[in-house]
Amino acid sequence: MQIYFLGTGTSQGIPVIGSSHSVCLSNDAKDKRLRVSVWITWDENSIVIDCGPDFRQQMLVSGCQKLDALLFTHEHADHTAGLDDIRPFYFKQSKPIPVYGHRDVLENLAVRFDYIFKTENKYPGAPSVEPIEVINDIPFLLGGKEIIPINVNHGGTQVFGYRVDDFVYLTDVKSIDDVEVEKVKNAKVLVINCLREEEHHSHFNLQDALDFIHLVQPTKAYLTHISHLLGFHEEVQKRLPANVFLAYDNLKITI
């Protein structure tokens, strides 16, 4: 199974528009971050978790040729605003794209992208989707693999993370109940959000993320959903534990 980090930035991306912050002015490619998303492939299967406003660019850079399913963590724009850009996959594959998410997320998207979700009198240039509700504690199958939803809290917003075999992807986490923590333990690779060093009302900061990694003990952990306020990639990486890494755009790992 291969994991491709399509984007590792927070909601504004890095560089932030109009910012003169030193990280935003960095020439290091690892300090330039699109909105957070991952592409997971195994055998002939190809799925993406979240499609923010950079989705088109991410698909072109990554070379993704097929989209078997799109999984949503939650409804915020930095995770969903690129939904219209599934059109080329829909035209190429000639069938609706399965989209998975919490009922509230699917209902939200059906309002914002009504022309995609409608089944009658559709504009012929619009893509079609097959909405599939994700329910906590009910795993589902994709491409022969069991996908386990993990329910977390994002400052009052419900968010789903997902476990696929020994890979766990969690983003926009502020708190997580003990019963959900058990779903994360013994992973070979954990991806977890880490916004900055300072406390934040709806995201893990660096210490929160490191404490959570210590709690669940993955073999390796990768930090994502990163703000420019965390600092320069190379400087932050030097301060992390040996098995913890700052993810960066276009990083590929194999599990």
Summary of the structure (lengths in Angstrom):
residues: 255
radius of gyration: 17.5
end to end distance: 5.4
largest distance: 56.2
contacts: 845
relative contact order: 0.17
helix: 26%
strand: 30%
